[in-house]
Amino acid sequence: MGVWQSYKLRIQRRRWLVRAFRKRRQLSVVVDRTNQIARSDILVFSTFRNENLRLPYFLEYYRNLGVDHFIMVDNESDDGGPEFLSEQPDVTLYRARGSYKRARFGVDWLNWLQRRHGHGHWTLVVDPDELLVYPFCDTRPLRALTDWLDASSIRSFGAMMLDMYPKGRVDEVPYERGTDPLAIAEWFDSGNYTIQRNHIMGNLWIQGGPRARAFFPTDPWRAPALNKVPLVKWNRRYAYVSSTHMLLPRGLNLVYDEWGGEKASGALLHTKFLSSFADKAKEEMQRKEHYANSYEYRAYASDDSPDLWCPWSERYINWRQLEILGLISKGNWA
């Protein structure tokens, strides 16, 4: 990359940080427990709206992985989720009033909060429907991974988003609050993915899976991106650019080996397709607060209770299965 391009990216990063500083005015504290955060704590940052159905298991899952504190941003929910979170002893809760879209789909809010609370911490940015798996996650806590990353001087950890779905229509089995969504959405596509490299930002761009084949069969290039960098040893000078798909400085996006080897990576098991999918899709269609004028949700509206299962679907077992399929890697971590 040339000197001029590097300079432009530095200017872009400063612009995102200034923008996040301005958007902080849309945030107000509901419950502040950040005085409990210790220097070595692992933090989760997440935005949500009307996710009360998922929140109990979301907290349980990441607590079991070893997350120490949750910094949550409620975008004007009215389903009881904020009240539930305000009672949790390891949760700091903010309310965001304003347009989710104009806050760059929540990125501006989280950039500010990570700058304020995340400096020097390993921070994990995930949605309530995303469950992180990584090599040895069944026997080693998340801190074992971050300790190894620290010892290896690695500042970021990549994870491919893997869409999970049930066998049959997504509304056939009701999801019960607090239960494991993978007990219902236990299938995924083991192939059907395309990968390109963004030569400016340095990140990979992955598309495909059930959403591409079911909702974008004639224009798969418009399907959602599946590449993410959710786990970062945060510094107040960092900034996410587009969700967790890429961030600046661009070196944080190099979560793969450019020379043909493998770096350690994980997967985000994406449990969007549960019985609540239809109601959520309709709500977001009306709000029109998502990317590209909610193009993705307009595609969902064409079939609000799809059957995504196909003869090539794989039933999820564990992380080792994903490693065999080449969807995650333990790299040099043994």
Legacy VTK file of the C-alpha trace (Angstrom):
# vtk DataFile Version 3.0
C-alpha trace
ASCII
DATASET POLYDATA
POINTS 334 float
0.000 0.000 0.000
1.299 3.441 -0.929
1.968 6.338 1.392
-0.996 8.305 0.050
-3.427 5.433 0.643
-2.112 4.936 4.179
-2.590 8.640 4.859
-6.193 8.517 3.602
-6.964 5.588 5.898
-5.557 7.466 8.886
-7.771 10.432 8.030
-10.751 8.092 7.660
-10.074 6.547 11.064
-9.940 9.969 12.695
-13.234 10.872 11.026
-14.934 7.770 12.465
-13.572 8.570 15.925
-14.799 12.167 15.727
-18.174 10.941 14.515
-18.403 8.508 17.454
-17.536 11.358 19.833
-20.426 13.401 18.463
-22.890 10.499 18.566
-22.179 9.974 22.279
-24.897 12.569 22.927
-27.486 10.000 21.853
-26.404 7.682 24.675
-27.667 7.901 28.227
-26.750 5.639 31.127
-29.476 3.422 32.539
-27.294 1.398 34.909
-23.548 1.987 35.249
-21.500 -0.814 36.809
-18.244 -0.056 35.003
-16.547 0.612 38.341
-16.560 -3.178 38.753
-14.405 -3.705 35.655
-10.897 -4.912 36.494
-7.887 -4.226 34.303
-7.757 -7.733 32.810
-11.496 -8.255 32.323
-12.885 -9.465 29.006
-15.775 -7.275 27.867
-18.742 -7.843 25.565
-20.217 -4.861 23.694
-23.593 -5.272 22.006
-26.492 -3.256 20.630
-30.002 -4.651 20.648
-33.657 -3.848 20.132
-36.478 -6.085 21.379
-34.306 -9.121 22.078
-35.730 -10.063 25.476
-36.401 -13.561 24.171
-32.685 -14.148 23.550
-30.997 -12.149 26.293
-31.023 -14.739 29.135
-29.231 -17.400 27.093
-26.928 -14.811 25.515
-25.664 -13.780 28.957
-25.429 -17.373 30.160
-23.466 -18.483 27.107
-20.839 -15.759 27.320
-20.573 -15.958 31.098
-19.767 -19.632 30.689
-17.068 -18.741 28.157
-15.484 -16.390 30.669
-16.760 -12.909 29.795
-16.489 -10.650 32.840
-18.709 -7.688 31.948
-21.351 -6.745 29.382
-21.821 -3.224 28.036
-25.182 -3.225 26.297
-26.872 -0.540 24.210
-30.657 -0.602 24.020
-32.108 1.103 20.961
-35.571 1.881 22.402
-36.823 -1.630 23.131
-40.337 -2.068 24.456
-40.356 -5.801 25.258
-38.916 -5.810 28.781
-35.326 -6.544 27.740
-33.827 -3.369 29.256
-35.587 -4.030 32.573
-34.163 -7.566 32.631
-30.640 -6.360 31.873
-30.758 -3.585 34.450
-31.077 -6.253 37.148
-28.008 -8.225 36.022
-24.977 -7.661 38.286
-22.404 -7.794 35.452
-24.221 -5.547 32.959
-23.798 -1.853 32.236
-26.762 -0.621 30.242
-27.018 2.408 27.967
-30.059 3.669 26.104
-29.586 5.022 22.580
-32.182 7.474 21.360
-31.947 8.220 17.685
-31.629 6.538 14.361
-29.813 3.208 14.298
-29.092 3.789 10.614
-27.668 7.276 11.157
-25.416 5.874 13.869
-23.989 3.647 11.112
-26.109 0.744 12.347
-24.895 1.157 15.914
-21.186 1.268 15.032
-20.800 4.894 16.148
-22.299 4.118 19.558
-20.063 1.129 20.151
-16.942 2.881 18.848
-17.507 5.548 21.490
-18.200 3.078 24.298
-15.207 0.941 23.392
-13.059 4.053 23.359
-14.411 4.996 26.790
-14.482 1.583 28.490
-12.589 -0.886 26.318
-9.060 0.551 26.107
-6.543 -2.132 27.073
-9.174 -4.883 27.284
-9.998 -7.765 25.015
-13.400 -6.727 23.681
-15.918 -8.950 21.949
-18.563 -7.265 19.802
-21.498 -9.579 19.107
-25.243 -9.388 18.559
-27.643 -11.298 20.857
-28.150 -13.892 18.107
-24.398 -14.607 17.650
-22.620 -17.319 19.642
-18.831 -17.449 19.357
-17.085 -20.815 19.028
-13.322 -21.167 18.753
-10.790 -24.028 18.901
-10.940 -25.867 22.240
-13.918 -23.784 23.421
-15.377 -26.911 25.014
-12.373 -27.270 27.338
-10.650 -23.867 27.460
-12.193 -20.551 28.546
-12.025 -17.454 26.415
-9.186 -16.144 28.602
-6.999 -19.046 27.486
-7.463 -17.850 23.914
-6.799 -14.191 24.713
-3.731 -15.103 26.800
-2.342 -17.043 23.839
-3.131 -14.152 21.479
-1.334 -11.780 23.846
1.687 -14.077 24.073
1.759 -14.313 20.274
1.462 -10.504 19.852
-1.808 -10.960 17.932
-4.276 -8.103 18.417
-7.385 -9.432 16.657
-9.211 -12.701 16.087
-11.409 -13.427 13.088
-14.612 -15.450 12.971
-16.799 -16.455 10.048
-20.508 -16.017 10.632
-22.258 -19.342 10.165
-26.017 -19.164 9.657
-27.815 -21.826 11.679
-31.318 -23.064 10.882
-33.773 -25.832 11.784
-34.870 -28.727 9.601
-38.245 -27.611 8.320
-39.989 -24.247 8.467
-38.411 -21.892 10.975
-41.739 -21.343 12.764
-42.509 -25.030 13.352
-40.772 -25.293 16.737
-41.383 -22.352 19.111
-38.265 -21.016 20.784
-38.564 -20.767 24.567
-36.860 -17.897 26.364
-33.642 -18.903 28.112
-33.086 -22.140 26.189
-30.244 -23.004 23.831
-31.228 -21.858 20.304
-28.870 -24.473 18.840
-31.234 -27.156 20.107
-33.590 -25.961 17.341
-31.344 -24.236 14.792
-28.774 -27.033 14.602
-28.068 -27.157 10.842
-25.694 -25.149 8.639
-24.208 -25.064 5.137
-20.803 -26.724 5.091
-19.931 -25.230 1.690
-21.426 -22.758 -0.775
-19.160 -19.835 0.186
-17.181 -17.331 -1.852
-14.160 -15.383 -0.614
-12.623 -12.195 -1.976
-9.936 -9.947 -0.580
-10.396 -6.229 -0.059
-7.006 -4.895 -1.143
-7.542 -1.492 0.475
-8.774 -2.566 3.921
-6.967 -5.914 3.922
-9.969 -7.946 5.088
-11.553 -10.953 3.433
-15.116 -10.628 2.127
-17.097 -13.869 2.557
-20.604 -14.478 1.234
-22.833 -17.467 0.700
-24.613 -19.972 2.886
-28.381 -20.382 3.283
-29.222 -16.677 3.044
-27.469 -16.377 -0.312
-29.108 -19.450 -1.823
-32.594 -18.869 -0.346
-33.045 -15.086 -0.437
-30.531 -13.873 -3.036
-30.406 -16.694 -5.628
-30.271 -14.370 -8.644
-27.939 -11.756 -7.140
-25.772 -13.550 -4.529
-23.347 -10.622 -4.518
-26.000 -8.717 -2.525
-26.124 -11.380 0.193
-24.903 -10.380 3.684
-21.189 -10.477 4.416
-20.111 -13.313 6.695
-16.575 -12.195 7.573
-16.127 -10.643 11.023
-13.373 -9.545 13.399
-15.334 -9.592 16.670
-12.510 -10.080 19.206
-9.904 -7.315 19.497
-7.369 -6.166 22.107
-8.885 -2.703 22.044
-7.080 0.591 21.861
-8.843 3.956 22.006
-7.341 4.796 18.589
-9.147 1.874 16.907
-12.474 2.140 15.086
-14.841 -0.292 13.447
-15.730 0.827 9.931
-18.540 -1.487 8.836
-20.184 -3.473 11.628
-17.460 -5.896 12.732
-16.618 -6.777 9.140
-13.571 -4.502 9.123
-11.823 -1.903 11.243
-8.932 0.501 11.300
-5.958 0.376 11.506
-6.147 -2.046 8.588
-3.596 -4.425 10.130
-6.322 -5.613 12.501
-8.169 -7.076 9.506
-5.317 -9.443 8.622
-6.746 -12.376 10.552
-5.603 -14.869 7.907
-2.197 -16.009 6.681
-1.218 -14.283 3.429
1.364 -16.951 2.609
-0.856 -19.999 2.452
-0.738 -21.122 6.079
-3.515 -20.877 8.649
-4.119 -18.495 11.521
-6.347 -19.402 14.421
-9.949 -18.427 13.758
-13.426 -19.106 15.054
-17.050 -18.945 13.999
-20.083 -16.957 15.058
-23.060 -19.306 15.097
-25.835 -17.025 13.873
-29.217 -18.074 15.276
-31.457 -15.580 13.487
-33.741 -18.267 12.075
-35.975 -19.188 15.003
-39.744 -18.937 15.422
-39.418 -15.214 16.225
-37.943 -14.549 12.770
-41.189 -13.497 11.062
-42.117 -10.908 13.689
-38.586 -9.527 13.746
-38.460 -9.255 9.960
-41.784 -7.398 9.855
-40.679 -4.987 12.579
-37.424 -4.156 10.805
-39.220 -3.765 7.477
-41.423 -1.095 9.023
-38.535 0.686 10.744
-36.284 0.730 7.642
-33.259 1.230 9.851
-31.003 -1.390 8.298
-28.359 -1.363 5.580
-29.300 -0.471 1.965
-32.820 0.652 2.895
-33.438 -2.725 4.622
-32.821 -4.591 1.372
-31.977 -7.743 3.311
-35.244 -7.607 5.274
-37.241 -6.940 2.135
-35.821 -10.196 0.814
-36.882 -11.944 4.018
-40.403 -10.543 3.671
-40.866 -12.620 0.523
-40.885 -15.712 2.760
-41.107 -14.945 6.457
-41.068 -18.621 7.476
-38.585 -20.269 5.124
-37.400 -23.852 5.090
-33.634 -23.457 4.677
-32.738 -27.122 5.065
-31.400 -28.936 2.002
-29.842 -32.369 1.350
-26.355 -30.856 1.757
-27.061 -29.377 5.189
-24.821 -30.468 8.071
-25.976 -30.937 11.657
-23.741 -29.022 14.068
-21.742 -31.145 16.513
-18.818 -29.116 17.825
-15.845 -26.936 16.869
-13.797 -29.931 15.744
-16.354 -30.612 13.035
-15.982 -27.014 11.823
-12.207 -27.410 11.751
-12.453 -30.574 9.650
-14.723 -28.700 7.219
-12.189 -25.849 7.005
-14.530 -23.258 8.515
-12.352 -22.523 11.540
-8.713 -23.208 12.364
-6.613 -23.689 15.473
-3.550 -22.472 13.591
-0.513 -22.659 15.876
-2.612 -22.833 19.043
-2.276 -26.310 20.486
LINES 1 335
334 0 1 2 3 4 5 6 7 8 9 10 11 12 13 14 15 16 17 18 19 20 21 22 23 24 25 26 27 28 29 30 31 32 33 34 35 36 37 38 39 40 41 42 43 44 45 46 47 48 49 50 51 52 53 54 55 56 57 58 59 60 61 62 63 64 65 66 67 68 69 70 71 72 73 74 75 76 77 78 79 80 81 82 83 84 85 86 87 88 89 90 91 92 93 94 95 96 97 98 99 100 101 102 103 104 105 106 107 108 109 110 111 112 113 114 115 116 117 118 119 120 121 122 123 124 125 126 127 128 129 130 131 132 133 134 135 136 137 138 139 140 141 142 143 144 145 146 147 148 149 150 151 152 153 154 155 156 157 158 159 160 161 162 163 164 165 166 167 168 169 170 171 172 173 174 175 176 177 178 179 180 181 182 183 184 185 186 187 188 189 190 191 192 193 194 195 196 197 198 199 200 201 202 203 204 205 206 207 208 209 210 211 212 213 214 215 216 217 218 219 220 221 222 223 224 225 226 227 228 229 230 231 232 233 234 235 236 237 238 239 240 241 242 243 244 245 246 247 248 249 250 251 252 253 254 255 256 257 258 259 260 261 262 263 264 265 266 267 268 269 270 271 272 273 274 275 276 277 278 279 280 281 282 283 284 285 286 287 288 289 290 291 292 293 294 295 296 297 298 299 300 301 302 303 304 305 306 307 308 309 310 311 312 313 314 315 316 317 318 319 320 321 322 323 324 325 326 327 328 329 330 331 332 333
